[in-house]
Amino acid sequence: MRVKNRLFWIVAVISLVIDQLTKFWVVQNFYLSETQPLIEGVFHLTYVTNTGAAFSLLSGRVEWLRWLSLAVSLGLMALAWFGGVMRTFEQLGYGFILGGALGNGIDRFVAGSVVDFLDFRLIQFPIFNFADVFINIGIVCLLIATFAQPKDTPRRSR
């Protein structure tokens, strides 16, 4: 059986697994608020929970965020399943976004908050997780897909 948009599904599953495994590892090996410097003053692993969206935006709005992540996830799965065959960067982009949305969505439904632990202190950036990273990678891939010229369409001259 041939699966349409195979790369989308592969990227979504791999990013979801990486996100959930790293969060599980942090929860099992750190106390809440514990920090472990990997590069002192630059990059730490710091276990915190987040009831908001990516990078602690809209903190405390977990109820509607859990439903939003579910709606986004179902919408992306429907797009890949029922829609047409996507180009490579579209599959990558939507796959990464699905993996991240599912990863944080699972946390919101199961625990009521998201596990964050990637702590870049050099630029005072909010603590985040791999789901957030994957969502942002997905957005970059979609931007590339938007601005990249498909090979089968001729370039317009000026």
C-alpha positions in Angstrom: 0.0 0.0 0.0 1.4 3.4 -1.0 1.0 6.2 1.5 0.4 9.6 0.1 2.7 12.3 1.5 4.9 9.7 3.2 7.6 12.2 4.2 5.0 14.2 6.1 4.0 11.2 8.2 7.6 10.1 8.8 8.7 13.6 9.9 5.6 14.0 12.2 6.2 10.7 13.9 9.9 11.2 14.4 9.5 14.7 15.7 6.7 13.6 18.1 8.9 10.7 19.4 11.9 12.9 19.9 9.8 15.5 21.7 8.1 13.0 24.0 11.2 11.0 24.8 13.2 14.1 25.7 10.4 15.4 28.0 10.1 12.0 29.6 13.9 12.0 30.2 13.7 15.5 31.8 10.8 14.6 34.1 12.5 11.4 35.2 15.9 13.0 35.9 15.3 16.5 37.1 13.3 18.1 39.9 11.0 20.9 38.9 13.0 24.1 38.5 16.3 22.2 38.6 18.9 23.4 36.2 22.0 21.8 34.8 24.4 24.0 32.8 25.8 22.4 29.6 27.6 25.6 28.8 27.7 27.8 31.9 25.7 31.0 31.4 24.9 30.2 27.8 22.9 27.0 27.6 21.3 25.0 30.5 18.7 22.3 30.8 16.1 23.7 33.2 12.9 21.8 34.0 9.9 24.0 34.1 6.2 23.6 33.2 4.3 26.0 31.0 0.5 26.5 30.9 0.8 28.8 27.9 1.6 28.6 24.3 5.1 28.5 22.8 7.7 30.4 24.8 5.2 30.9 27.7 2.9 33.2 25.6 -0.7 33.3 26.9 0.3 31.6 30.1 -2.7 30.0 32.0 -4.8 29.5 28.8 -4.3 25.8 28.7 -8.0 24.9 28.3 -8.4 26.5 24.8 -4.8 25.7 23.9 -5.4 22.0 24.2 -8.4 22.2 21.9 -6.4 24.4 19.5 -3.5 21.9 19.3 -6.0 19.1 18.7 -7.8 21.1 15.9 -4.5 22.0 14.2 -3.3 18.3 14.5 -6.5 17.0 13.0 -6.5 19.6 10.3 -3.0 18.8 9.3 -3.7 15.1 9.2 -6.8 15.7 7.0 -4.7 17.8 4.7 -2.1 15.1 4.2 -4.6 12.3 4.0 -7.4 13.8 1.8 -5.5 16.7 0.1 -3.2 16.4 -2.9 0.4 15.3 -3.0 2.5 18.0 -1.4 5.9 19.2 -2.4 8.9 18.2 -0.3 9.2 21.3 1.8 5.4 21.4 2.3 5.6 17.9 3.6 8.5 18.7 5.9 6.9 21.9 7.1 3.5 20.4 7.9 5.1 17.3 9.3 7.2 19.2 11.8 4.3 21.4 12.8 2.1 18.3 13.3 4.8 16.6 15.4 5.2 19.7 17.6 1.5 20.3 17.9 0.9 16.7 18.9 3.8 16.8 21.4 2.6 19.9 23.2 -1.0 18.8 22.8 -0.4 15.5 24.5 1.2 17.3 27.4 -1.7 19.7 27.8 -4.3 16.9 27.7 -2.4 14.6 30.0 -0.8 17.0 32.5 -2.5 20.3 32.0 0.9 21.9 31.2 3.8 21.5 28.8 7.3 20.4 29.9 10.0 22.9 28.8 13.7 22.5 29.4 15.9 24.1 26.7 17.2 27.2 28.4 19.4 29.6 26.3 20.6 32.2 28.8 23.0 34.2 26.7 20.1 36.0 25.1 17.5 35.6 27.9 15.2 33.6 25.7 12.2 31.9 27.3 12.6 28.2 28.1 11.2 25.9 25.5 11.1 22.3 24.2 11.7 20.3 21.0 8.0 20.6 20.0 8.5 24.4 19.9 11.7 23.9 17.9 9.9 21.6 15.4 7.0 24.0 15.0 9.5 26.8 14.1 11.4 24.5 11.7 8.1 23.7 10.1 7.3 27.4 9.6 10.7 27.9 8.0 10.1 24.9 5.7 6.7 26.4 4.7 8.3 29.8 4.0 10.9 28.0 1.8 8.1 26.1 0.0 6.2 29.4 -0.6 9.2 31.3 -2.0 10.9 28.4 -3.8 10.2 28.2 -7.5 8.8 24.7 -8.5 11.0 23.0 -11.1 8.1 22.3 -13.5 7.0 26.0 -13.9 9.1 28.2 -16.1 10.6 31.3 -14.6 9.2 34.6 -15.6 11.5 37.1 -17.1 11.4 40.7 -15.9 
